[in-house]
């Protein structure tokens, strides 16, 4: 047993004594994801603890003090400066300490635990017409504790400033395990027995301030976004010894915040958004002082690279409403009356046009367009990390700020500095507050590249100080900039910072080497050169293949959101970091490093991290950097089980296209067998859950009759690909699809007997998948250039994306280019004058995740609305079945938990409305959840079938 192992064993034993119910994880599978945040750094922790109460936090701090183990507090893990990683125990507050303890609407305050996600607080306060002002772009997953640690701001910081301005009181635990409350009048013990310890702490702080009055008054609090260092000015006599505000922004280095009372603001009654176009970001910055005279709530900027990447990743319609330009400002105005706000917007637009820098400008009236535009800005960090041209960029100098009137001059100098080091930066940020986020194409994998980065960062610090600015405007100093504080502050202020830290944490155990005694900014960098890995998938969009693909994850954590988009269903069901897209990507990165995870492709820790991935592919669209965990999982499973016995479900479900084809020859007896005791035995032997009914197989005769009837007279304009699921379980969909397409002016030729290979891909049997796909491509690439229409969305997605990436041939790409979903075919190919049969006014829709992710801009909801459905109630999220996933016995509970997030509540409130679900998995899940109530999901083709007397009833 090594010394480190003995020390860890001693720590965990002591924690078990002090906090018997505390969950503590120490294995590589649990600690691996916590070695990273959203920064450039990797610091593996010894353990991760998940406190449920302040008493648990006290226990951890006392145990760690006894054993000399450092402690790092963590919320959503979205820090870009490296202040949420540490070498000792990481306290994850987001898992359990995430309760809203009280909302006092009259006093406009809320008391929350440190792990409360900002959006959860905002949703709760919105019921009272209130909001929490600071709104970082990571609002869907950042926690209040993290915002307090960084003194975060956000998109509307012009109006609402920094988090420190909204904190009433902090409930803290000191390094020696003392609980106290910090407020605007100082520090107060929670336990009267600790009064002496708290009084000594307060006396030390007052003495420190008294000895440094002049430098604190002259060097701190100079500009609105001066977050770097410690905010000691709040302890000045004229500021009332405000201990709460002084502790905001200390990045967990002085005390651990367990809860906070925060001030709320009234929700704006009227708002409007202007989008302004410019030739470049400097021209945009020149207009900021004039814009600020109109008292906007937000002035946000970004350059063209972010917009281009968004359009490439999510389709050209994902960004609308921007005027001509290569850089843009978003300006939000608000007030009590919409007419007055609109008039101010027009006045501002006219004023800016008179200045002559605008290339275009408009007021955005559509709420949907506004939401789309704000999403582009909010995804800036991720979109800038992996651009449309494949280039990578990194944080490190992503948070500098100057006074708004100095922004244009600073940006001119900054761009010259980039050019002098032959670096490129993607700029965006809070221009109205003078805070610029930039991601730069540093080469951190080589010694030469790291030297360039160090020189650049040092000169960038000197540049921003020359312009009266600050190294950090809201992200904190962390590991990225703490070493550079000496460029910004005098020796006396640096010494005062050290004394402040020493007063709170004399042993230096709280988030060590951040702000005080800083680690070198180029130490513990995560990026390094890794050997190229031989893979079956080609990963054509990643220069370094699989290594480059998993490196896409930069930790911004959108996969930890509870709402919006589809990613990540397993995280939404379990709440575990290891079950998020980010957690899985980090484990794959650890596997390639070969340090904490040493078994490579045979790693059981990585296998377990990937186990609850539903392979829904939503991350390939929702993740700002385009992580495609379904493909990574397939590649891993292929390598992990190569030459070894696989899970039983890989055979029973992975080979379903073959077995279902055979079952079709004796469908009636096979179905009868599967419904009886022998069927349940076979299910158990095949690793399939017995809690679901096995869908009934269709007979070959039914299939032949359906396909015969589906053939339309006259020349066919398209090929109708009859996939394995449609062929085996619902051939009526092929018939309905053929009739609808013919009615819409797109007669088709059915093509049977081919397979996309999806089930072999999702179970990681890639050699077989390639064989199946190769046959299909050879059959379809016959000189025909007609569209290939696929009724089953998952099979369409496999043909569109998996086939060319797995085969890598021109023939595969030609076939993929022709593939369309049923929705896409009607959107793009139907006669302009086509009128469908009468449709219901209101439908419930479950969109297949693969269709959502792969066929951007061709969504069933949009088509239904265009065809005349008045209300489409879409279950935003995965159905939970996800092909083989929900049929596997060990995944049944997770499958139902995912369905409970969005689909099940809509089925419970159905009230006679039809349910549309094109995916076979989705329809099967709906049957499982509501079939006993007479609910049957319709394919869109069945809803539109001209031969139906009513939707879904074919005559």
N, C-alpha and C positions, 0 to 999 in steps of 0.2 A: 504494500500500500504506500503510495507516494505521500509526501508531506501535504500537498494540496488536497489530496483525497481525504487524509485524516482531518485537516482543517475543515473541509466541507462537511464531513460526517459529524464533527463536533458542533458546527453551526446548526445543522439540521436537528441534531439531538437537543440542543438548547432551545431552539424554536419550538420543538414539540413539547418541551416542558412549560415554556412561557405562554404559548398559544396553541393548545392541543388541536383545535379545529382548523388551524391555518393551513391552507393549501400551498405547498412549496414544491416546485419542480426543479430537478437538477440534471436530467438526461439531455443528450444532444438534441433530441427531437423537440424538446420543450424550450431549451435555451437558445437554440440556433437562430430562430427568427428574431430574438431580442438582442442579438449582436449588432443589429442594424436599426437605424431610423430612416429618415429621408435625406440624410446627409451623405458625405463622402466617406464616412468612417465605419469601421467594424471593430467592436470591442466586445468579445464574448463574455457574458456574465457567468458567475459560478452557479447562480441559482436565480429563479424567478419566483417571487411570492405574490399571492393574490389576496390582499387584505379585504376583510368584510366590514371592519370597524376601525375606529381610531385606536382602540385597545390593541388590535392586531399590529398596527403600525408602531405603537409603543414597544410591543414585544420584539419586533424585528430590529428596531433601533437599539434597544438594550442588548439584545443578543449580538448584534454586529459590533457594538462598542466593546463588549467583552472579548470578542474574538478578533477584533481589528479588521473587520471586513467592511469595505465601502458600501454605500447605499445610493442608488439612483432612483428617483421617482419618475414615473412614466405615465402618460395619459394615452393619447391615440398613437404615439410613436411617429408623429409627422414632422419632427424637428429637422430643419435643413442645416442646422449648425452643429449637430452632433451632441446636443445636450440631453438626449434621452437614452444614451447608451453608457454603460459603465462596467467595470471589471468585477464588481462584487455581487450584491443582491439587487436585482431590479424589482421595484414595487410597481406592479401593474394595477392602477386604480380603476381602469376602465371596465374590468371584468365584473366586479361586484359593488364597488363603492361608487355607484352611479345613480343615486337616488336624489330626486328633488324633494328636499325636506320641508319646504314651506314657500308659499308665494303670498305676500302681503300686498294685495292690489292697491289698498289705500295708501300705504307708505311707499309703494312702488319699489319694493325690494323682494329678493328671493334668496333663500338659503339652500345651498346645493352642496353635495359631496364633490370631491375633486374629480371623480371619474365621469361626471355627467357630460354627455356630448352636447355641444352648443345647440344643435338643431332640436334636441329633445327639450331643452329649456325654452327655446323660442316657440316651439309648438305649444308648450304648456302656458306660457305667458300670453300668447296670442289670443287665448280665450278671454283674457282680461283687457284686450286692446293695448298690450304692452310688449316690449321687446328688450333684448339685451343689445346694447348699441354696437360694440365691436363685432365685426363679422368677417373673420378671415375666410379666404377662399376654401379652406378645409373645414368649413362649418358643419359639414355632414358627418365628420368623424373626429374633429379635434375636441378635446375636453376642456372644461373650465380650469382644471388644475394646470394643464399645459399652457393655456392662455395666460394664466397668472404667472407661471414660471417664466414666460418669454416677454410678458407685457405686450401681448398681441394687439393688433389694430384691426385692419381689414379694409374692405372695399369702400366703406363709408366713413373712413377715419377723418375726412374733412369735417364731417358733422360730429362724429362721436369720439374722436381721439383714440387714446390707448386704454387698455383694460384697467390700468392703475387709476384712471379717473372714474371708474365705475365700481370700485371695491369699497365696501363699507367696513368689513371685518374679515380677518382670516383666522381659521382655527388651525393651529400648527402643532407639530411635535418637534422638539429640539433634538439635537444629536444625542443627548444623554437621556432621551425618553420622557421629557417633561412636556405635558400638554399645556398650551397657553392660547390666549386670544390676542391677536394684534388688531388694533383699531386706530381711529384718528387721534386717540389720546394716549397711546402707548401700548404696553404689554400687560396682560392680566392672567393670573394663573387660573386654570380650570379646577385644580385641586388645591384647596387652601394650604395643604401641607407643602406645596411647591412655591409658596409666596416668597420665601427667601431666595430661592434660585432665580425666580423671574425678576425680583427686585435687583439682584446683582447683575443680571443680564442688562436690564434697563439702565442701570447706573453706568455700566461699561459703555453703552451706546452714547449716552449723554456726554460722557467724558471724551469719547472719540470725536464727537461733533464739536464740542467746545474747543478742542485743540486744533481743529481744521476749519474754522468758520470761513476764512478768506478763500482758500482754494475751492471749497464746496460751493460758495456763492458765485465764484467767477467762472468755474469750469463746468459745472453741472447745470442741467435744465436750460440750456441756451436756445435750443430749437425744439419744435413740437415732437419730433421723432427721435430724440436722443435717448436711445435705449441702452447703448453700450455701457458696461461697467455696472456699478450699483448706484441707485438713485438716492444718494444720501441727503440731497437737498430737502427731502420730505421730513427729515429729522431736525431741520433748523428751527430755532425758537419761533421765528415768524411764521412757520408752517405748522406749529402746534405739536411737534414731535409725533408725526403721523407714521406709526410703525407699520400699519397695514400697507400703505403705498410704498414705503421703503423696501418692504419685502417682495413686492411685485417686481418681476423681472430678475430675481436673483437666481433663477434657473436651477432651483433645488439645491443650491450650494450652502445655504444658511439654515434652512429649516424645511420640514416636509409639511406641505399644506394638505390637510385632510378634508376641509370644508371651507366654504366662503359664503358670506352674505354680500350680495351684489345689488347695485342700484339699477333699476329698469327705466326705460324711456317709453314715451307714448308712441304708438304706431302712427306713421304718417297717414293723413287722411287722403292726400292726393299726391301722385308722383308722375313724372314723365321722364323719358330717356332720350337724349340726343346722341347720335353717333356722328363723329367728326373725322373727316379724312385729311391726311397730310402726306407730303412727299417723304418725310422721315420723322423719327422720334424727336429730333432736336427742334424741328419746326413746330411739332405738337407742344413741346415743353415751353416754347416761347409764348404760346397763347395762354398758358396756365394762370399767370397773375391776373389777366383780364377776365378769365372765367371765374376766378375766385371772388371777384367783385359782385357776382350774382348769387353768392351764398349757396353753392351747390351742396348736396349731401355726399356726392361722390364724383371724383374725376380720375378715371382709370385709363391707363395707356397700354398699348401693345403694338408689336411690329408684325410685318406681313408673314414671317415664318410660322407663327403660331396659327394664323388663320389658314394658311396653305396646308399645314399638317392636319388640322381638324377636318378640312374638306376631303383630304385624301383618305383619312381614317374612317370617317362616318358618312361620306357622301357629299356631293356638292350642295345639297339642300340643308346641310347641317349648320351652315352659316349664311344667314340672309339678313338684309337690312343694313349692310355696311356701304357707305358711299365709296367712290373711287379713292384710291390712295394706297400707300405702302406702309402707313402707320395710322393708328386710330386712337381717338379718345372717346370714352364713354362719359357723358356728363349727366348726372341724375339731379333733377330739381324736385323739391317737394314743398308742400304747404297744406293749408286747410281747405283750399278750394281749387278744383281741377281747372276751371276756366282761367283763374289767376296764374296757376302754374304753367298752363299752356301758353299764356301770353308772355310770361317771363322767358319761356323757351324760345319763342319766336324772336323776342328782343335780343336774347343772347346770340342766336344764330345770325341775326342781321349785324350785330356788333362785330362778330368774328369775321364775317365776310368782308367787312369794311377794312379789316386789318390786312387782308390779302394773302394769308398763309393757307387758308383752307383749300383743299382740292374738291371738297364736297361736304355736305352736312344735311342731316334730316332728323326730324322728330319721329321716333318710333312709337306708333300708336298701338300696334298689336301686342297684347300680353304674351302670346305664344312666341312672337319674335323677340320680345325682351328677354324671356326666359332662355331662349336659344343663345342670344348674344351674351348674357351673363354666364352661361355655362362655358363658352369659349374662354372668357377671361378667368373663370374659376379653375379651369383645367390647365391654365398657363404653364405651371411648373412641370406637369407631366408632358404636355404637348411639346414644350421646348426641349425636353430631355431626349427625345428620339424623333427627329424631324423627318419630313417626307422624303428627303434625299438620303435617309439612312444615317445621317450624322448624329453624333452623341454630344450632349453638353451636360455640364455639371454645376452644382452650387459651389459655394466657397466665397464668392463675392456677390451674393444674391440679395443683399439687404441694406446697402448703404443709403443714407438719406442726407439731404441738404435742405435748407430753407427753400420753399417753392420758387421764390423769385431768383434763386441761384441755380435752378435745375438745368436750364438750357446750357449755361456756361459749363457746368460740371459735365454734362453729357458730351459736349464737344471735346473736352479734355479727355474724358474716359474713352471715347472712340479712338482718339489718337493713341492713347496708351495701349488699347487692344491691338491696333495695327502695328505698333512698334514691337510687340511681342509675337506678331503673326498669329494672333488669336481672333476668334470670332465669338460674338456674344449675341444672344437672343434676349431682347429687352421687353419688359412689361412691368406693370406695377402701379403704385398709388401716386400718380403724378401730382395730384392735388395736394398731397402731403409732402412732396419732394422725395418720396421713397421709391427707389428703382430696384426691381428684381431683375437679375440677369443671370442666365446660365451660359457658361463658357466652355468651349471645346478643349478643356485641359487634357493633356496626356498624362494621366496619373499612373499609368502602367509601367513607365520606364523612368530610369533615373534622370535622364535629360529632361523629360517632360515635367517631372516633379521640381527640378531646379527652375525651369521656366515659370511654373506656377508660383513658387515661393517668391521669385523676383517680382512677378506681376502683382501679387497680393500686397507685398510691401510697398510698391510704388502706388498701387491703388489706394492704400491707406493714407499715404502722404498726400495724394491728390484730393481725396475727399476732405481731409483736414484743412488743406489749403483753401477750400471752398466753405469752411466753417461748418462742415458736416460731421456725421457720425458713422462709425463702421457698421452699426446695426440699427435698424429702424423699427423692427418688430420681431425678428427671429431670434434675437439674443446672440451672444458672442460664441458660446459653445466651444467646441474644439477647433472651429474654423477660424475664429478671429481673436480669441483671448490673447494669443501671443502678440497680437498687433496693438493691444490697448496702450502699450508704452509709446506708440506713435501718436496717439490721440491725447493722452493725458500726461501731466507732469509727474515727476517721481513722487511728489508729495501726495497727490491724489491716488496714485497706485498704492502707496503705503497705507493710505486711509482705507482703500478697498480691502487690503490684506488684513488690517486691524478689524474691520467690520466682520469679515469671514471668521477671523480668529475668535472674536467675541461670541459668536453663535456656535462655532464648530471648532473648538481648540485642537481636536485630533485630526481634523481634515478628512473626515470620513464621508461627508455628504457631497456627492457628485465631484470627486476629486479631479484636479487638473482642468477645471472649467473656471474661467475668469481669474482665479488666483492660482499661482504656481502652475501656469498653463503648460499643457503638453505642446510640443512643436506642431504647427499646423499641418505638417506633412507626415506626422506619425499616425499609425493605425489606419492608414487609408485602405479602403476595401478593395479598390480596383488594383489588379495586378495582371501580368501576362499569364495566361493559362494555355495549356496545350490544346490544340484542336481536337475535337472529339468526333470519332467516326459514328455517324448516325444513319438511320434509314430514311427519315424525313430529310428533305433538302434544306429547309430553312433559308429560302432564297432571299428573304428580306433582311437577313442578318449576316454581316460580313464575316463574323467568326463562328457561323453555324450555331449549334446548340448553345455554346457558351455565350455567344452574343445575344441569343434569344432570351435566355434566362436573365441576362444582365439588363434586359429592358426594365425590369422592376427597379425603380429608384426609391420606392418606399413612400410615395405620396399618400397611399392608403385609401384611395377612393373605394377600394373593395371592402372597406370596413363600414361603409354607409349602410344605414338601415332602410333607406328609401331612395327612390330615384333610379331609373334604369333597372337592370336585372342582376348584375354582379353584386355580390357573390352569394348565391343562395345558401351554401353550406355555412358560411360565416353568419348570415342572418339567422340561421336556424340554431347554431350552437353558441355564437358569441366568442369563439376561441380564435386567438390570433393564428394558431397553427392551421385553422380551417379556412383562413382567408387566402385569396390569391397571392397577396404579399407574403404571407407566412410560408406558403408552398414554394414560391419563387426563391425566397431566402434559403430554404432548405436545399433546393437544387443548386444554388450558388455555393452553399457549404459543401455539398457533395463534390463539386468540381474542385474546390480548394483542397479537399482531402485532409483537413486538419481535425476539426471536431467530429466530422462525419468521415470515417476512414474506409468504409466498405464499398465506395463507389456505387456502381449500378446495383450491387447486391444489398445496399443499405436498407435495413428494415425501418429505420427512422424516416427515411424519405418515402418509402412505401406507405407507411402509416400516415404521413402528412398528406399524401395524395389520395388516400383511401376515400375520403368523403367528397372529393371533387366530383361533381355530377357530369363533368365533360359537357357543360351546357354551351360553352364557347362565348358566353356573354362578355367575359373579360376581354376577348379579342376586339370588342367594339367599345365597351364601357370604360376599360382601362385607358387612361390618357396616353400611355406609352405602348398600348397594343399587345400586352402580354396575352399569350394564347395557351392557357394552362391545359386545355383539353389535348392539344397536340403534344405538349411536353409530357403529360401523363402517359399518353399512348407510347411515346418513345421510351419513357422510363420502363413501363410495363414490359415492352418488347425486350429490352436489355435485361431487366431484372429476372424474368422467367426463362430466358433463353437456355434451352437444354435442361429445363427443370419442370417438374410437375406444377401445373397451374391451379388456381382456385377452380372448383368444380363449375362455377357459373360461367367461367370463360369458355368452357366447352358447351354447356347446355344453352347459353344465350349467345355466345359469340358465333356459334355455327347455326344460329336460327334460320338464316336464309336457306341453308341446305336441308335442315330437318323439316322446315315448314313446307318446302317443295315436295318432299316425300309424303308428309302428312296429308297434303291435298289429294293424293290418290285414294286415301281411305279416311276422308275427313269425318264422316259420321261415327264410325267405331272409335277413331282416335279421340274425338271430342267426348264421347261417352266414357271412355277409359280415364281421361284426364279429370273428369268431374267426380270420379269415385275415389275410394280409398287408395287404389293403386296409383292414381294420379298424384295424390298427396305424397305418397312414398317416393315416386319418381321426382317430384319437386324437391323434396328434402335431399335426395341423393344428388340432385343437380345443383344444390346450393340456392335454390329458388324458394322464396317465401311461400308459405301455405296460407298466408293471410289475404292473398289476392286470388281471384278467379283467373285461371289461364284463359286468355281470349280464344274464342272458337275459331278453328281453322275453316277456311272456305274450301269447297271442293273444286277440283280441276274443272268439273263440268260447269259449275257456276262461273268460274273464271272465263272458260271458253265462250259461254253464252254472252257474258258481259262484253268481252272484247269484240265478239262478232257484231253485237249491237252497237258498239262504240264506233265502228268504222263508218265514216261519212262518205257520201258520194262526191265525186269531183276531185280535183287535185288538192292534196293536203299541203297546207302552208307550214306545218310544224310536225314534230315527232312527239307523241305522248309517251314518255318513259314510264312503264308500269313497274314500279319498284317492288322490292320483296315484301314490304309490309302491306302495301295495297293489294298485291297479288295473293298473299296468304290469308289476310284477315278482313279486308273490306274492298273487294273488287267492285262493289257498287260505286265507289268513289271514282274509279277509272271511267265507268260509264257516264256518271254525272259530269265529270270534267270534260269528256269528249263532247257531250251534248251542249254544255255551256259554251265551250270554245267555238264549236260550229255555229251556234246561235250568235256569237259575238264576231263572226267573220273570220275565225281562225280554225278551219277544219284540220284535223290531225290524223296521223297514222299511228296507231298504238304499236309500241315496241315492247315485247315481253321476253322473259327469259334472261335478262341481264341484271346485274347487281352492282351497287356502288361500293360495296365492301365496308360499309360503315360499322357493322357489328364487330368485325375483326379489328378495325382501327380502335374502337373504344375499349376493347379488351386487350389491346397491345399485341395482337397477333399480326404483325405488319408484313411478314413474309407472305402469309396467305392473302392478306389484303392486297398486296401488290399483284399477286397472280390473278385474283378476281378482277381487280381494276384494269389490269392489262388486257384481259379478254373483252371487257366492256368497252374500253377505248378502241380496240381493234374493230369491234363491231360498229361503233358509232362514227368513227372517223373514216367514212367511206366516200369522201368527196362531197357529201351532203352538207350544205351550210344552213339548213333550216334550223330554227330554234328547237331546242330540246326542252319540253315542258315537263316538269316533275311535280306530281300532286303532293308527294310527301316531302315536307320542307327539310327534314334531316338528311334525306337522300340527295335532295337538290344541293344542299350545302356541301355534302361530301364530294359530289361530282364537281362542284364549283371550286372548292378549295383543297380538300384533301388529296384528290386524284392528281392534280398537277404538282402538288408539293411532294407527294410520295413517289410518283413516277418520274417527274422531271423531264418529260419528253415534249416535243413540239405537238405531237398528236394529242397528248393529254391536255395541253393548253388550248388547242383548237376546240376540243370537246367542251372544256370548261367555259370557254367564251360563249358557247351557244346555250348554256344552261339557264333556264329561268324557272322560278316558282310559278304556281298557278296564279298567285296574286300579281306577280311581275308580268306574266303574259297578258292578263287582262288590262293591266295598267299601260303596257307599251304597245300591244298588238291589236287590241280590239278595235273594231270599226268605230270611228268617232260618233256615228249616229246610233250605236247599239243601245238599246233600252232593255234592262233586265226585267224579269217578272216582278210583280209587286213584292216589296220587302217589308219586314216588320219595322216599326218605328224605333224599337229599342232592342239591342242584343248585348249579350255578354260575350266577350272575346278573350280567348287565351292564345296568344301568339307563341309559336314555337321558338325556343331560344336560338336555335341555329338559323332560323329565318331572320330573327331580330339582329343577329350578329353579322350574318354574311351578306344579306341582300338589303343594303342600306338604301333608304329612300323609297323602298317598295314594300310598305307595311300594309297588312290587311286592314287595320283600322282606318287608314287614309282612304283605301279603296272603298270600303263600306260607306264611309261618309260621302264620297263622291257619287256613289250609286244611289244615294237617297236615304240611308239609314240615319235617323235623326240623332240617336244617342248610342254611342259605342262605349260600353262600360268595360274597359280593358283591365284584366288582371295583370298588373305590371309586376312581372316576376316569373320565375320558373315554376312549372306545374309540380315539380318534385319527382316525377317518374324518371324522366331523362334516360330513355332507352333501357339498357340492362340494369341501370343503377337501382331503380325502385323495385325491381323484381328480385334483386339479390337479398337473401334473408337478412344478412347483417346490416343492410341499409334501409330496411323498411321503415323504421322509426324516423330516421332523418328525412326520408322521402315524404312522409306525412307531415312532419314539422315544416318542411319547405312549402308544401301545399297549403298549410294553415296560414301562411304569411299573406297570401293574396287571393289565390284561387278559391279555397274553401269558403271564406267569408262571402264571396260573390255567389257561390252556389247556394249558400244558406239563405241569401236574400233574393233568390231568382224570381219568384213571383210570376212564373209562367213565361218568362222571356226565353227565347231560344239561345243556346250556347253554341258558339262557333269555335272550332279548334281544328285546324288543318293537320296538326301533327298526330300521328297514331299514338305516341306516348301520352300526349295531352288528353286525347279522347279517352284513352284507357284509364288514366287517372281520374277523369271526370266520372266515368262509369263506376269506378271503385268508390268514389266519394258520394255519388248521388244517384247511381243507377237504380238503387232500391226505391228511389222516389219517382222513378219514371223519367229521369233526365238522361237524354242521349245527346252527346255532342255531334254537331253537324260539321262536316267539311264545308268550306266556302262553296265548293262546287255543288253540294247538295242544297245549300240555301238558295243558290241561283239557278238550279236545274229547271229548265223550261218544261220538263215532262212531269214535274211534281204538282199535285193539286195544292199541297201546302208545303212549306219548306221541309225538306228531308223525306217527303212521302212520294216516292216515284210510282207513277201509274204503270 
